[in-house]
């Protein structure tokens, strides 16, 4: 199962906010529930109509099962991440 999360920063021009969010996202590996975690920012590819580069950071997680995904959602590390870093973003969009 794939879980893809896109974050839009409140202050998109702040490199400090970007790095703080990326550091927080990387802490999610501590849940031990995802078999793979990748974090990224929009690529500097040539603009095309189908490409959305409006987000600031993306998180891509792969889980072996829906149960692992659900356990991740309730894991204390994930809940702490949301509590400690949500002040940085203005919008989050999730694709499962």
N, C-alpha and C positions, 0 to 999 in steps of 0.2 A: 504494500500500500504506500502511496506517495502522499505527502503533506507539504504543500508549497505555500509559503507565507510571504507577502509583500508588505513592506513598511514604507510609509511616507513620513519623513521627519517634519516636526514643527518648524525647525530652523534648518532647511536644506543646505544653506551655505556654511553651516558650522562643521568644520572638520572634526572638532572635539566631540560633538554630538554623534557624528557618524561613527567614529572610532569607539566611543562608549557603547553604542548600540551593538556594533559588531562584537565587541568583547562580551557583552551580555549574551548575545546569541550563541557564541561559542561555549558559554558556560552550560548550555542546554545538553551538551554531550554527557554531562555528569548524571543525567537521568538513567543512562544505560538502557533505554528502551528502543532507541533508533538504531538500525544497523548501519545507517550512513547519514551524516549531516554535512551539508555544504552551505556556505554563505557566500553571497556575491553582490556586486553592484552592477548597474547597467553598463554594458559594453559600449565602446566608442565606435560602433559599427555605423556605416552610412545610414541615414534616415530612410525608412520605407514606411508605407502606410500601415503595414501589419505589425510594426514594432512599437511597443509601449516602453518608453524610457522615463516615464513620469515618476516611478518609484525611486527610492534611495538605496534600499537594501532588500535582498531576498534571502529567504531561508528555505532550503529544500531538505526534507527528511524522508527517509525510506524506512518503513516498518515491515516486519514479517507478517503481522496480523492486525486486524482491527482491535483486538484486545491489547496489543502493545501500544497502539495509537491512543486508545482510551486511557491506559495506565499512564502514558506520557502526559496527557492533558491534566491529570489529577496529581501528578508527581510534585512534591514540595519544591524541587528546583525550578520546574516550569511555573508554578504559582508564584514563587519568589521573583522570577524573571519578569513576569507581567507586572507585579507590584512595584518593583524597583526601576523598571525601564520605561513603563508606559508614558511617563511624562515627556519622553523624547519624541513620540510619534503623534501625528494628527490623524492618521488613518492606517488601518491594517486590513488586508484582504487575503483570504485563505481559499486555496483550491485543494480539495481532497479527491 
